[in-house]
Amino acid sequence: IANDIKPGQKGSSRRRKKHKGQDCVARLFSCISACCCGCICKVWIQVFSICALAQEGREVRLLLPPRLQRVDVLTHQPWYEYYKDIYNLRLRWMAQNRDKKRNVRGMGMMPHFRAISRLSRYILTLFAVCTVAVILVLKFNPRAVFDWGDVFVLVATFLQSFVLLFFVHWIFHKSDLSFDAVVKFYGAGFIIATPTAFIAEGILINILLFVVYIFYAIGAVIWEQPFLDWVARYYMIFWLVGEIVNAFVVAAITEELCKYYAFRFVEHPDLIFLTGLD
């Protein structure tokens, strides 16, 4: 234990820290901090620190103008670079809706494709390349059992959601949400929400099965054969209750939570009131 330097002695301006009362964990942390962050690097190292990221976010808001803070995820493209075209398309569509006889040019699909951001272009390109690559690899791989019926199933899996989006968004709510936002939300739901929900459901199901098997084992040890006969007699009822819990508790709640947080994960100028940057 280090003692303080007495006043008047050389180096008294730098007082040593007292370690009296610290446990072994605190002393080990002090040792590592002094070696790595105090003497060698002269900086504090933080890994996956949410507090540090939040502090950096607050500092960025003080240093950067608002238009440079509103950027897309991954590409970091500022919103002002592409949202002007989206806003003009919305104004033209609303003007055409007010006056059906008015000839408003450029209201097909191509203006909406030209108005999307760099991130949406990457998402569409990645989707097209991956779909074609999967079909070609599985079709021409001699060890894969994959015919045109499987190709139709793969295409129909995406086609049903595209048809639904066409009727719900393109026909009735084109001015409420831009095509750029639809691409980003669809990409977040397919790439982030779906795998997350799949993994979370698997974990929850295994936890519930583990708990059920524990109670089953306890009942078998305490009541022995009468308990086993009782479970076998009402097995269909237990199976039905388990399927209901799996469908309406595990699957439904997990999928809805993953879908909601994937939606909140995407920040878009169409929904700027949700970002806290308006």
Secondary structure, DSSP 8 states (H G I E B T S, - for coil): ------TTSTTTTS-----TT--HHHHHHHHHIIIIIIIISSS---SS-HHHHHHHHHHHHHHS-HHHH-B-TTT--BGGGTHHHHHHHHHHHHHHHH-TTS-----SHHHHHHTS-HHHHHHHHHHHHHHHHHHHHHHH-TT----HHHHHHHHHHHHHHHHHHIIIIIIT-TTTS-HHHHHHHHHHIIIIIHHHHHHHHHHHHHHHHHHHHHHHHHHHHHH-HHHHHHHHHTHHHHHHHHHHHIIIIIIHHHHHHHHHHHHHH---GGGGGGTT--
